[in-house]
Amino acid sequence: MKTQHTNLLNKLNVTELSELTEVTKETIATEIKNHSKVFSCADLWNIQRSAKARVLRRHLA
């Protein structure tokens, strides 16, 4: 199905484009702590399950 409108967004002027690319606000997340994820039995099960599916797809194709 073809659309009637080829350009859905309005074009930006030079001033708007420079204003959008000029403004940057950066914040530093200080509240994030380095949590190391514990490797659980469910993680191992997911790895083995996905490996079985990959082997089956390789032999069927």
C-alpha positions in Angstrom: 0.0 0.0 0.0 1.5 3.3 -1.1 1.1 6.4 1.1 0.0 9.7 -0.4 2.5 11.7 1.8 6.1 11.0 1.1 7.4 13.5 3.6 5.6 13.2 6.9 7.8 15.5 9.0 8.4 19.1 8.3 11.9 20.2 7.3 14.0 22.0 9.8 15.6 25.4 9.2 19.2 26.0 9.7 18.6 27.8 13.0 16.5 25.0 14.4 19.0 22.4 13.3 21.9 24.2 14.9 19.9 24.7 18.1 19.0 21.0 18.3 22.6 19.9 17.8 24.1 22.5 20.0 22.2 21.9 23.3 23.5 18.9 25.3 22.7 18.3 28.9 24.7 15.6 30.6 24.1 14.1 34.0 26.2 11.7 35.9 24.4 8.9 37.6 26.0 8.7 41.0 23.4 6.5 42.6 24.3 3.4 40.5 26.2 0.8 42.4 28.3 -1.9 40.8 26.1 -5.0 41.3 27.5 -8.2 39.9 24.8 -10.6 38.7 24.8 -14.0 40.3 24.9 -16.8 37.8 21.9 -18.9 38.6 20.6 -22.3 37.6 17.9 -20.6 35.5 20.7 -18.8 33.5 22.4 -22.1 32.8 19.1 -23.7 31.8 18.4 -20.8 29.3 21.9 -21.2 27.8 21.4 -24.9 27.3 17.9 -24.5 25.9 19.0 -21.9 23.3 21.9 -24.1 22.3 19.6 -27.1 21.7 17.3 -24.9 19.5 20.3 -23.6 17.5 21.5 -27.2 16.8 18.0 -28.3 15.7 17.7 -25.3 13.4 21.1 -26.0 11.9 20.2 -29.6 11.1 16.7 -28.9 9.7 17.8 -26.2 7.3 
